[in-house]
Amino acid sequence: MRHFLLPAACIVLAACASPAAPKPAGPFTLERGASAELAPGLTLTFESVDDSRCPPGVQCIWAGRLGYRFSIRRGSDAPESFTLSPGQPEATPGALAGRRILLDTATIPAPPAPGATIVYRATLTLVPA
């Protein structure tokens, strides 16, 4: 009789388990506007870039800032937004269930020259908190 109880208990416990948390992954790269599914029902989107850094060859009063804005959504929940930057390259959004997301600052491009356009990409890694 014990042999029948063990499989039944395993099935009941599996049914009650919370949704799978994202596993450590990466690095992976997203372009602005792109999304990635980190786990079933968990989507990360690279929303926008705020780049006010001083371009090369231009004398600026201040160096400016660079920020990459992301949103993360679990299922039909409202998206959670966060920003990563060279000065703050990691975040721990609630939807990641205790894991951190890291921006690889070595892959950040130099400020664009005046009038030049740049394709912004973010290289990210998920790690345990």
N, CA, C and O atoms as CSV, one atom per row, in Angstrom:
chain,resi,resn,atom,element,x,y,z
A,1,MET,N,N,0.814,-1.195,0.000
A,1,MET,CA,C,0.000,0.000,0.000
A,1,MET,C,C,0.857,1.257,0.000
A,1,MET,O,O,0.477,2.261,-0.603
A,2,ARG,N,N,1.995,1.221,0.659
A,2,ARG,CA,C,2.871,2.385,0.688
A,2,ARG,C,C,3.324,2.774,-0.701
A,2,ARG,O,O,3.509,3.961,-0.973
A,3,HIS,N,N,3.509,1.813,-1.587
A,3,HIS,CA,C,3.988,2.102,-2.931
A,3,HIS,C,C,2.987,2.948,-3.717
A,3,HIS,O,O,3.385,3.691,-4.614
A,4,PHE,N,N,1.718,2.849,-3.402
A,4,PHE,CA,C,0.695,3.630,-4.098
A,4,PHE,C,C,0.563,5.034,-3.523
A,4,PHE,O,O,0.184,5.961,-4.239
A,5,LEU,N,N,0.868,5.202,-2.249
A,5,LEU,CA,C,0.729,6.517,-1.618
A,5,LEU,C,C,1.808,7.497,-2.059
A,5,LEU,O,O,1.536,8.687,-2.214
A,6,LEU,N,N,3.013,7.017,-2.259
A,6,LEU,CA,C,4.110,7.905,-2.630
A,6,LEU,C,C,3.869,8.606,-3.963
A,6,LEU,O,O,4.002,9.827,-4.033
A,7,PRO,N,N,3.517,7.870,-5.032
A,7,PRO,CA,C,3.243,8.585,-6.294
A,7,PRO,C,C,2.068,9.554,-6.185
A,7,PRO,O,O,2.097,10.636,-6.771
A,8,ALA,N,N,1.042,9.169,-5.440
A,8,ALA,CA,C,-0.115,10.054,-5.290
A,8,ALA,C,C,0.288,11.322,-4.548
A,8,ALA,O,O,-0.147,12.412,-4.919
A,9,ALA,N,N,1.100,11.204,-3.519
A,9,ALA,CA,C,1.552,12.372,-2.772
A,9,ALA,C,C,2.391,13.286,-3.648
A,9,ALA,O,O,2.267,14.508,-3.563
A,10,CYS,N,N,3.243,12.711,-4.489
A,10,CYS,CA,C,4.068,13.519,-5.396
A,10,CYS,C,C,3.207,14.307,-6.369
A,10,CYS,O,O,3.493,15.471,-6.649
A,11,ILE,N,N,2.161,13.687,-6.883
A,11,ILE,CA,C,1.274,14.371,-7.833
A,11,ILE,C,C,0.549,15.518,-7.147
A,11,ILE,O,O,0.434,16.602,-7.719
A,12,VAL,N,N,0.061,15.301,-5.933
A,12,VAL,CA,C,-0.646,16.346,-5.193
A,12,VAL,C,C,0.292,17.517,-4.896
A,12,VAL,O,O,-0.096,18.673,-5.066
A,13,LEU,N,N,1.512,17.236,-4.457
A,13,LEU,CA,C,2.461,18.297,-4.158
A,13,LEU,C,C,2.844,19.076,-5.417
A,13,LEU,O,O,2.983,20.299,-5.365
A,14,ALA,N,N,3.013,18.400,-6.520
A,14,ALA,CA,C,3.358,19.082,-7.776
A,14,ALA,C,C,2.230,19.996,-8.227
A,14,ALA,O,O,2.489,21.070,-8.770
A,15,ALA,N,N,0.997,19.597,-8.014
A,15,ALA,CA,C,-0.149,20.405,-8.418
A,15,ALA,C,C,-0.251,21.682,-7.587
A,15,ALA,O,O,-0.771,22.691,-8.064
A,16,CYS,N,N,0.238,21.645,-6.353
A,16,CYS,CA,C,0.160,22.806,-5.473
A,16,CYS,C,C,1.367,23.727,-5.611
A,16,CYS,O,O,1.370,24.817,-5.039
A,17,ALA,N,N,2.370,23.325,-6.339
A,17,ALA,CA,C,3.603,24.109,-6.442
A,17,ALA,C,C,3.330,25.442,-7.125
A,17,ALA,O,O,2.429,25.547,-7.957
A,18,SER,N,N,4.099,26.443,-6.777
A,18,SER,CA,C,3.966,27.753,-7.409
A,18,SER,C,C,4.543,27.696,-8.818
A,18,SER,O,O,5.259,26.751,-9.147
A,19,PRO,N,N,4.243,28.699,-9.666
A,19,PRO,CA,C,4.773,28.693,-11.033
A,19,PRO,C,C,6.297,28.643,-11.017
A,19,PRO,O,O,6.947,29.147,-10.101
A,20,ALA,N,N,6.838,28.029,-12.040
A,20,ALA,CA,C,8.294,27.883,-12.127
A,20,ALA,C,C,8.964,29.243,-12.173
A,20,ALA,O,O,8.595,30.113,-12.962
A,21,ALA,N,N,9.955,29.407,-11.313
A,21,ALA,CA,C,10.743,30.642,-11.315
A,21,ALA,C,C,11.748,30.556,-12.450
A,21,ALA,O,O,12.142,29.457,-12.843
A,22,PRO,N,N,12.170,31.696,-12.984
A,22,PRO,CA,C,13.163,31.649,-14.047
A,22,PRO,C,C,14.472,31.065,-13.532
A,22,PRO,O,O,14.886,31.322,-12.401
A,23,LYS,N,N,15.098,30.294,-14.365
A,23,LYS,CA,C,16.384,29.703,-14.012
A,23,LYS,C,C,17.491,30.680,-14.390
A,23,LYS,O,O,17.299,31.517,-15.273
A,24,PRO,N,N,18.651,30.585,-13.734
A,24,PRO,CA,C,19.752,31.451,-14.160
A,24,PRO,C,C,19.976,31.279,-15.661
A,24,PRO,O,O,20.074,30.159,-16.163
A,25,ALA,N,N,20.053,32.380,-16.352
A,25,ALA,CA,C,20.188,32.303,-17.802
A,25,ALA,C,C,21.025,33.458,-18.301
A,25,ALA,O,O,21.106,34.524,-17.690
A,26,GLY,N,N,21.634,33.203,-19.421
A,26,GLY,CA,C,22.314,34.303,-20.067
A,26,GLY,C,C,23.748,33.979,-20.350
A,26,GLY,O,O,24.220,32.872,-20.093
A,27,PRO,N,N,24.409,34.919,-20.863
A,27,PRO,CA,C,23.822,36.205,-21.217
A,27,PRO,C,C,22.947,36.106,-22.458
A,27,PRO,O,O,23.147,35.241,-23.311
A,28,PHE,N,N,21.985,36.994,-22.543
A,28,PHE,CA,C,21.156,37.107,-23.735
A,28,PHE,C,C,21.034,38.587,-24.060
A,28,PHE,O,O,21.152,39.433,-23.173
A,29,THR,N,N,20.799,38.901,-25.327
A,29,THR,CA,C,20.787,40.291,-25.789
A,29,THR,C,C,19.430,40.634,-26.375
A,29,THR,O,O,18.858,39.867,-27.149
A,30,LEU,N,N,18.925,41.798,-25.994
A,30,LEU,CA,C,17.672,42.316,-26.547
A,30,LEU,C,C,17.932,43.670,-27.184
A,30,LEU,O,O,18.681,44.486,-26.647
A,31,GLU,N,N,17.309,43.902,-28.334
A,31,GLU,CA,C,17.311,45.241,-28.927
A,31,GLU,C,C,16.125,46.003,-28.359
A,31,GLU,O,O,15.155,45.411,-27.887
A,32,ARG,N,N,16.220,47.324,-28.412
A,32,ARG,CA,C,15.116,48.160,-27.937
A,32,ARG,C,C,13.837,47.751,-28.665
A,32,ARG,O,O,13.814,47.631,-29.890
A,33,GLY,N,N,12.769,47.538,-27.885
A,33,GLY,CA,C,11.484,47.135,-28.432
A,33,GLY,C,C,11.271,45.628,-28.459
A,33,GLY,O,O,10.153,45.174,-28.703
A,34,ALA,N,N,12.318,44.841,-28.214
A,34,ALA,CA,C,12.205,43.380,-28.264
A,34,ALA,C,C,11.834,42.812,-26.891
A,34,ALA,O,O,12.015,43.455,-25.857
A,35,SER,N,N,11.309,41.586,-26.922
A,35,SER,CA,C,10.920,40.877,-25.702
A,35,SER,C,C,11.548,39.503,-25.679
A,35,SER,O,O,11.938,38.966,-26.716
A,36,ALA,N,N,11.643,38.933,-24.477
A,36,ALA,CA,C,12.139,37.568,-24.303
A,36,ALA,C,C,11.294,36.889,-23.242
A,36,ALA,O,O,10.945,37.495,-22.229
A,37,GLU,N,N,10.968,35.627,-23.480
A,37,GLU,CA,C,10.250,34.842,-22.480
A,37,GLU,C,C,11.295,34.206,-21.567
A,37,GLU,O,O,12.083,33.368,-22.008
A,38,LEU,N,N,11.300,34.604,-20.298
A,38,LEU,CA,C,12.282,34.113,-19.339
A,38,LEU,C,C,11.884,32.785,-18.731
A,38,LEU,O,O,12.742,31.991,-18.344
A,39,ALA,N,N,10.600,32.542,-18.646
A,39,ALA,CA,C,10.011,31.294,-18.146
A,39,ALA,C,C,8.591,31.275,-18.696
A,39,ALA,O,O,8.110,32.310,-19.158
A,40,PRO,N,N,7.913,30.151,-18.664
A,40,PRO,CA,C,6.532,30.139,-19.168
A,40,PRO,C,C,5.684,31.212,-18.478
A,40,PRO,O,O,5.541,31.217,-17.256
A,41,GLY,N,N,5.130,32.112,-19.279
A,41,GLY,CA,C,4.277,33.168,-18.762
A,41,GLY,C,C,5.010,34.360,-18.164
A,41,GLY,O,O,4.374,35.237,-17.580
A,42,LEU,N,N,6.338,34.414,-18.297
A,42,LEU,CA,C,7.128,35.514,-17.740
A,42,LEU,C,C,7.900,36.180,-18.874
A,42,LEU,O,O,8.827,35.593,-19.432
A,43,THR,N,N,7.509,37.418,-19.214
A,43,THR,CA,C,8.077,38.111,-20.367
A,43,THR,C,C,8.779,39.397,-19.957
A,43,THR,O,O,8.239,40.208,-19.205
A,44,LEU,N,N,9.993,39.565,-20.467
A,44,LEU,CA,C,10.791,40.768,-20.256
A,44,LEU,C,C,10.814,41.551,-21.560
A,44,LEU,O,O,11.069,40.977,-22.619
A,45,THR,N,N,10.551,42.862,-21.501
A,45,THR,CA,C,10.558,43.715,-22.686
A,45,THR,C,C,11.511,44.884,-22.465
A,45,THR,O,O,11.480,45.546,-21.427
A,46,PHE,N,N,12.358,45.122,-23.462
A,46,PHE,CA,C,13.264,46.270,-23.466
A,46,PHE,C,C,12.455,47.428,-24.043
A,46,PHE,O,O,12.296,47.522,-25.260
A,47,GLU,N,N,11.944,48.305,-23.189
A,47,GLU,CA,C,10.990,49.337,-23.580
A,47,GLU,C,C,11.621,50.535,-24.272
A,47,GLU,O,O,11.219,50.903,-25.376
A,48,SER,N,N,12.613,51.148,-23.623
A,48,SER,CA,C,13.138,52.395,-24.173
A,48,SER,C,C,14.524,52.695,-23.614
A,48,SER,O,O,15.018,52.025,-22.707
A,49,VAL,N,N,15.134,53.736,-24.195
A,49,VAL,CA,C,16.466,54.184,-23.784
A,49,VAL,C,C,16.415,55.689,-23.565
A,49,VAL,O,O,15.818,56.426,-24.350
A,50,ASP,N,N,17.048,56.128,-22.492
A,50,ASP,CA,C,17.233,57.553,-22.246
A,50,ASP,C,C,18.736,57.788,-22.265
A,50,ASP,O,O,19.432,57.441,-21.310
A,51,ASP,N,N,19.238,58.373,-23.342
A,51,ASP,CA,C,20.676,58.590,-23.494
A,51,ASP,C,C,20.937,60.078,-23.675
A,51,ASP,O,O,20.719,60.638,-24.749
A,52,SER,N,N,21.405,60.701,-22.609
A,52,SER,CA,C,21.735,62.128,-22.672
A,52,SER,C,C,23.240,62.339,-22.494
A,52,SER,O,O,23.685,63.422,-22.116
A,53,ARG,N,N,24.031,61.266,-22.778
A,53,ARG,CA,C,25.483,61.376,-22.622
A,53,ARG,C,C,26.058,62.360,-23.641
A,53,ARG,O,O,25.526,62.539,-24.736
A,54,CYS,N,N,27.138,62.977,-23.248
A,54,CYS,CA,C,27.816,63.940,-24.102
A,54,CYS,C,C,28.467,63.215,-25.281
A,54,CYS,O,O,29.255,62.294,-25.068
A,55,PRO,N,N,28.155,63.610,-26.519
A,55,PRO,CA,C,28.747,62.955,-27.684
A,55,PRO,C,C,30.248,63.245,-27.789
A,55,PRO,O,O,30.734,64.236,-27.244
A,56,PRO,N,N,30.968,62.385,-28.484
A,56,PRO,CA,C,32.398,62.632,-28.658
A,56,PRO,C,C,32.634,63.905,-29.472
A,56,PRO,O,O,31.893,64.210,-30.407
A,57,GLY,N,N,33.682,64.641,-29.094
A,57,GLY,CA,C,34.042,65.853,-29.821
A,57,GLY,C,C,33.211,67.068,-29.474
A,57,GLY,O,O,33.359,68.117,-30.101
A,58,VAL,N,N,32.333,66.948,-28.479
A,58,VAL,CA,C,31.476,68.055,-28.073
A,58,VAL,C,C,31.802,68.398,-26.625
A,58,VAL,O,O,31.966,67.503,-25.796
A,59,GLN,N,N,31.895,69.683,-26.318
A,59,GLN,CA,C,32.147,70.095,-24.946
A,59,GLN,C,C,30.797,70.298,-24.258
A,59,GLN,O,O,29.999,71.140,-24.671
A,60,CYS,N,N,30.556,69.522,-23.212
A,60,CYS,CA,C,29.278,69.564,-22.505
A,60,CYS,C,C,29.473,70.057,-21.073
A,60,CYS,O,O,30.555,69.922,-20.501
A,61,ILE,N,N,28.435,70.619,-20.512
A,61,ILE,CA,C,28.475,71.084,-19.130
A,61,ILE,C,C,28.468,69.894,-18.172
A,61,ILE,O,O,29.107,69.938,-17.121
A,62,TRP,N,N,27.756,68.845,-18.528
A,62,TRP,CA,C,27.731,67.636,-17.697
A,62,TRP,C,C,27.814,66.408,-18.589
A,62,TRP,O,O,27.513,66.472,-19.781
A,63,ALA,N,N,28.225,65.288,-18.005
A,63,ALA,CA,C,28.475,64.074,-18.789
A,63,ALA,C,C,27.203,63.428,-19.314
A,63,ALA,O,O,27.252,62.710,-20.313
A,64,GLY,N,N,26.072,63.661,-18.671
A,64,GLY,CA,C,24.817,63.053,-19.088
A,64,GLY,C,C,24.601,61.694,-18.447
A,64,GLY,O,O,25.388,61.246,-17.614
A,65,ARG,N,N,23.515,61.049,-18.855
A,65,ARG,CA,C,23.148,59.747,-18.297
A,65,ARG,C,C,22.675,58.809,-19.388
A,65,ARG,O,O,22.273,59.219,-20.477
A,66,LEU,N,N,22.740,57.523,-19.047
A,66,LEU,CA,C,22.209,56.479,-19.920
A,66,LEU,C,C,21.369,55.557,-19.057
A,66,LEU,O,O,21.838,55.061,-18.033
A,67,GLY,N,N,20.136,55.326,-19.464
A,67,GLY,CA,C,19.255,54.412,-18.743
A,67,GLY,C,C,18.463,53.564,-19.710
A,67,GLY,O,O,17.901,54.069,-20.682
A,68,TYR,N,N,18.420,52.271,-19.441
A,68,TYR,CA,C,17.623,51.333,-20.236
A,68,TYR,C,C,16.384,50.979,-19.417
A,68,TYR,O,O,16.504,50.497,-18.290
A,69,ARG,N,N,15.203,51.214,-19.971
A,69,ARG,CA,C,13.953,50.935,-19.256
A,69,ARG,C,C,13.371,49.605,-19.745
A,69,ARG,O,O,13.267,49.351,-20.945
A,70,PHE,N,N,13.000,48.777,-18.785
A,70,PHE,CA,C,12.442,47.455,-19.063
A,70,PHE,C,C,11.103,47.303,-18.362
A,70,PHE,O,O,10.802,48.017,-17.405
A,71,SER,N,N,10.305,46.364,-18.852
A,71,SER,CA,C,9.113,45.932,-18.121
A,71,SER,C,C,9.139,44.413,-18.082
A,71,SER,O,O,9.643,43.753,-18.992
A,72,ILE,N,N,8.591,43.887,-17.019
A,72,ILE,CA,C,8.510,42.438,-16.865
A,72,ILE,C,C,7.083,42.113,-16.460
A,72,ILE,O,O,6.503,42.777,-15.600
A,73,ARG,N,N,6.526,41.092,-17.082
A,73,ARG,CA,C,5.123,40.738,-16.849
A,73,ARG,C,C,5.006,39.241,-16.620
A,73,ARG,O,O,5.555,38.433,-17.369
A,74,ARG,N,N,4.280,38.893,-15.573
A,74,ARG,CA,C,3.960,37.488,-15.294
A,74,ARG,C,C,2.488,37.286,-15.643
A,74,ARG,O,O,1.600,37.857,-15.010
A,75,GLY,N,N,2.249,36.462,-16.662
A,75,GLY,CA,C,0.884,36.161,-17.085
A,75,GLY,C,C,0.101,37.410,-17.428
A,75,GLY,O,O,0.549,38.237,-18.223
A,76,SER,N,N,-1.083,37.547,-16.820
A,76,SER,CA,C,-1.928,38.709,-17.095
A,76,SER,C,C,-1.764,39.805,-16.046
A,76,SER,O,O,-2.523,40.774,-16.047
A,77,ASP,N,N,-0.782,39.669,-15.150
A,77,ASP,CA,C,-0.521,40.708,-14.152
A,77,ASP,C,C,-0.081,41.992,-14.844
A,77,ASP,O,O,0.375,41.971,-15.987
A,78,ALA,N,N,-0.222,43.101,-14.139
A,78,ALA,CA,C,0.262,44.384,-14.658
A,78,ALA,C,C,1.782,44.321,-14.777
A,78,ALA,O,O,2.441,43.717,-13.932
A,79,PRO,N,N,2.345,44.937,-15.816
A,79,PRO,CA,C,3.805,44.907,-15.960
A,79,PRO,C,C,4.490,45.714,-14.853
A,79,PRO,O,O,3.957,46.711,-14.366
A,80,GLU,N,N,5.660,45.263,-14.479
A,80,GLU,CA,C,6.500,45.958,-13.501
A,80,GLU,C,C,7.658,46.583,-14.275
A,80,GLU,O,O,8.338,45.890,-15.032
A,81,SER,N,N,7.887,47.872,-14.097
A,81,SER,CA,C,8.949,48.573,-14.822
A,81,SER,C,C,10.167,48.776,-13.930
A,81,SER,O,O,10.054,48.923,-12.713
A,82,PHE,N,N,11.332,48.779,-14.567
A,82,PHE,CA,C,12.573,49.082,-13.863
A,82,PHE,C,C,13.582,49.592,-14.871
A,82,PHE,O,O,13.441,49.371,-16.073
A,83,THR,N,N,14.609,50.281,-14.369
A,83,THR,CA,C,15.641,50.863,-15.209
A,83,THR,C,C,17.003,50.331,-14.800
A,83,THR,O,O,17.306,50.211,-13.613
A,84,LEU,N,N,17.822,50.014,-15.796
A,84,LEU,CA,C,19.206,49.612,-15.568
A,84,LEU,C,C,20.105,50.650,-16.230
A,84,LEU,O,O,19.761,51.213,-17.269
A,85,SER,N,N,21.255,50.892,-15.620
A,85,SER,CA,C,22.190,51.874,-16.159
A,85,SER,C,C,23.606,51.466,-15.778
A,85,SER,O,O,23.789,50.549,-14.977
A,86,PRO,N,N,24.618,52.139,-16.345
A,86,PRO,CA,C,25.988,51.813,-15.955
A,86,PRO,C,C,26.224,51.981,-14.450
A,86,PRO,O,O,26.992,51.220,-13.861
A,87,GLY,N,N,25.580,52.954,-13.829
A,87,GLY,CA,C,25.739,53.168,-12.398
A,87,GLY,C,C,24.872,52.281,-11.530
A,87,GLY,O,O,25.130,52.143,-10.334
A,88,GLN,N,N,23.840,51.673,-12.117
A,88,GLN,CA,C,22.930,50.766,-11.413
A,88,GLN,C,C,22.611,49.607,-12.359
A,88,GLN,O,O,21.528,49.550,-12.941
A,89,PRO,N,N,23.575,48.678,-12.507
A,89,PRO,CA,C,23.433,47.633,-13.516
A,89,PRO,C,C,22.620,46.409,-13.088
A,89,PRO,O,O,22.578,45.425,-13.826
A,90,GLU,N,N,21.980,46.441,-11.928
A,90,GLU,CA,C,21.187,45.280,-11.527
A,90,GLU,C,C,19.884,45.698,-10.878
A,90,GLU,O,O,19.760,46.786,-10.317
A,91,ALA,N,N,18.906,44.791,-10.973
A,91,ALA,CA,C,17.590,45.006,-10.366
A,91,ALA,C,C,17.045,43.661,-9.917
A,91,ALA,O,O,17.468,42.609,-10.397
A,92,THR,N,N,16.103,43.713,-8.989
A,92,THR,CA,C,15.451,42.501,-8.493
A,92,THR,C,C,13.940,42.716,-8.559
A,92,THR,O,O,13.303,42.913,-7.525
A,93,PRO,N,N,13.358,42.681,-9.760
A,93,PRO,CA,C,11.911,42.859,-9.877
A,93,PRO,C,C,11.171,41.724,-9.162
A,93,PRO,O,O,11.633,40.583,-9.153
A,94,GLY,N,N,10.035,42.042,-8.573
A,94,GLY,CA,C,9.249,41.044,-7.852
A,94,GLY,C,C,8.871,39.846,-8.700
A,94,GLY,O,O,8.801,38.730,-8.186
A,95,ALA,N,N,8.623,40.049,-9.993
A,95,ALA,CA,C,8.213,38.952,-10.874
A,95,ALA,C,C,9.308,37.908,-11.068
A,95,ALA,O,O,9.027,36.807,-11.541
A,96,LEU,N,N,10.555,38.235,-10.710
A,96,LEU,CA,C,11.656,37.273,-10.862
A,96,LEU,C,C,11.803,36.348,-9.662
A,96,LEU,O,O,12.726,35.535,-9.614
A,97,ALA,N,N,10.905,36.468,-8.699
A,97,ALA,CA,C,10.877,35.550,-7.553
A,97,ALA,C,C,12.226,35.457,-6.845
A,97,ALA,O,O,12.721,34.364,-6.570
A,98,GLY,N,N,12.814,36.618,-6.553
A,98,GLY,CA,C,14.056,36.646,-5.793
A,98,GLY,C,C,15.324,36.606,-6.617
A,98,GLY,O,O,16.417,36.687,-6.057
A,99,ARG,N,N,15.216,36.484,-7.904
A,99,ARG,CA,C,16.411,36.485,-8.741
A,99,ARG,C,C,16.728,37.915,-9.169
A,99,ARG,O,O,15.867,38.794,-9.124
A,100,ARG,N,N,17.978,38.137,-9.585
A,100,ARG,CA,C,18.418,39.452,-10.048
A,100,ARG,C,C,18.618,39.421,-11.554
A,100,ARG,O,O,18.877,38.371,-12.140
A,101,ILE,N,N,18.495,40.577,-12.161
A,101,ILE,CA,C,18.823,40.718,-13.570
A,101,ILE,C,C,19.974,41.716,-13.652
A,101,ILE,O,O,19.921,42.791,-13.054
A,102,LEU,N,N,21.016,41.348,-14.399
A,102,LEU,CA,C,22.230,42.156,-14.494
A,102,LEU,C,C,22.440,42.649,-15.919
A,102,LEU,O,O,22.269,41.894,-16.877
A,103,LEU,N,N,22.810,43.916,-16.055
A,103,LEU,CA,C,23.174,44.508,-17.335
A,103,LEU,C,C,24.685,44.395,-17.492
A,103,LEU,O,O,25.437,44.784,-16.598
A,104,ASP,N,N,25.126,43.866,-18.620
A,104,ASP,CA,C,26.564,43.770,-18.907
A,104,ASP,C,C,27.024,45.144,-19.378
A,104,ASP,O,O,26.803,45.517,-20.530
A,105,THR,N,N,27.661,45.896,-18.487
A,105,THR,CA,C,28.069,47.262,-18.816
A,105,THR,C,C,29.207,47.304,-19.837
A,105,THR,O,O,29.432,48.339,-20.464
A,106,ALA,N,N,29.930,46.189,-20.012
A,106,ALA,CA,C,31.012,46.148,-20.999
A,106,ALA,C,C,30.478,46.200,-22.429
A,106,ALA,O,O,31.226,46.511,-23.356
A,107,THR,N,N,29.196,45.899,-22.615
A,107,THR,CA,C,28.617,45.881,-23.968
A,107,THR,C,C,27.890,47.178,-24.312
A,107,THR,O,O,27.302,47.282,-25.389
A,108,ILE,N,N,27.917,48.164,-23.426
A,108,ILE,CA,C,27.237,49.434,-23.685
A,108,ILE,C,C,28.048,50.228,-24.705
A,108,ILE,O,O,29.253,50.413,-24.535
A,109,PRO,N,N,27.394,50.694,-25.757
A,109,PRO,CA,C,28.130,51.451,-26.780
A,109,PRO,C,C,28.518,52.843,-26.280
A,109,PRO,O,O,27.924,53.376,-25.343
A,110,ALA,N,N,29.515,53.405,-26.924
A,110,ALA,CA,C,29.930,54.780,-26.639
A,110,ALA,C,C,28.806,55.717,-27.061
A,110,ALA,O,O,27.961,55.341,-27.874
A,111,PRO,N,N,28.786,56.921,-26.525
A,111,PRO,CA,C,27.766,57.882,-26.957
A,111,PRO,C,C,27.873,58.116,-28.465
A,111,PRO,O,O,28.978,58.165,-29.008
A,112,PRO,N,N,26.746,58.260,-29.136
A,112,PRO,CA,C,26.803,58.495,-30.584
A,112,PRO,C,C,27.289,59.898,-30.906
A,112,PRO,O,O,27.088,60.835,-30.133
A,113,ALA,N,N,27.922,60.023,-32.044
A,113,ALA,CA,C,28.352,61.335,-32.537
A,113,ALA,C,C,27.113,62.164,-32.863
A,113,ALA,O,O,26.049,61.599,-33.119
A,114,PRO,N,N,27.228,63.485,-32.860
A,114,PRO,CA,C,26.080,64.330,-33.191
A,114,PRO,C,C,25.465,63.927,-34.538
A,114,PRO,O,O,26.167,63.788,-35.540
A,115,GLY,N,N,24.166,63.748,-34.540
A,115,GLY,CA,C,23.446,63.384,-35.755
A,115,GLY,C,C,23.474,61.907,-36.099
A,115,GLY,O,O,22.753,61.475,-36.999
A,116,ALA,N,N,24.282,61.127,-35.413
A,116,ALA,CA,C,24.362,59.687,-35.700
A,116,ALA,C,C,23.258,58.943,-34.947
A,116,ALA,O,O,22.815,59.364,-33.879
A,117,THR,N,N,22.839,57.851,-35.523
A,117,THR,CA,C,21.875,56.994,-34.843
A,117,THR,C,C,22.605,55.760,-34.335
A,117,THR,O,O,23.661,55.394,-34.851
A,118,ILE,N,N,22.046,55.138,-33.342
A,118,ILE,CA,C,22.665,53.968,-32.738
A,118,ILE,C,C,21.580,52.932,-32.478
A,118,ILE,O,O,20.459,53.274,-32.103
A,119,VAL,N,N,21.917,51.677,-32.676
A,119,VAL,CA,C,21.007,50.586,-32.342
A,119,VAL,C,C,21.351,50.167,-30.920
A,119,VAL,O,O,22.432,49.640,-30.658
A,120,TYR,N,N,20.423,50.407,-30.014
A,120,TYR,CA,C,20.665,50.080,-28.618
A,120,TYR,C,C,20.328,48.615,-28.358
A,120,TYR,O,O,19.254,48.130,-28.716
A,121,ARG,N,N,21.263,47.935,-27.734
A,121,ARG,CA,C,21.085,46.547,-27.317
A,121,ARG,C,C,21.474,46.454,-25.856
A,121,ARG,O,O,22.369,47.160,-25.390
A,122,ALA,N,N,20.792,45.575,-25.139
A,122,ALA,CA,C,21.125,45.330,-23.740
A,122,ALA,C,C,21.472,43.853,-23.595
A,122,ALA,O,O,20.673,42.987,-23.953
A,123,THR,N,N,22.652,43.565,-23.074
A,123,THR,CA,C,23.050,42.192,-22.788
A,123,THR,C,C,22.821,41.949,-21.315
A,123,THR,O,O,23.376,42.642,-20.462
A,124,LEU,N,N,21.991,40.950,-21.023
A,124,LEU,CA,C,21.499,40.703,-19.671
A,124,LEU,C,C,21.779,39.284,-19.225
A,124,LEU,O,O,21.936,38.377,-20.043
A,125,THR,N,N,21.839,39.103,-17.909
A,125,THR,CA,C,22.004,37.784,-17.308
A,125,THR,C,C,21.096,37.697,-16.088
A,125,THR,O,O,20.998,38.654,-15.320
A,126,LEU,N,N,20.426,36.552,-15.902
A,126,LEU,CA,C,19.630,36.295,-14.693
A,126,LEU,C,C,20.478,35.477,-13.742
A,126,LEU,O,O,21.096,34.491,-14.141
A,127,VAL,N,N,20.508,35.892,-12.469
A,127,VAL,CA,C,21.297,35.175,-11.462
A,127,VAL,C,C,20.497,35.054,-10.188
A,127,VAL,O,O,19.582,35.845,-9.959
A,128,PRO,N,N,20.822,34.075,-9.343
A,128,PRO,CA,C,20.139,33.984,-8.043
A,128,PRO,C,C,20.415,35.239,-7.222
A,128,PRO,O,O,21.471,35.858,-7.355
A,129,ALA,N,N,19.470,35.604,-6.382
A,129,ALA,CA,C,19.635,36.810,-5.541
A,129,ALA,C,C,20.692,36.600,-4.483
A,129,ALA,O,O,20.962,37.503,-3.692
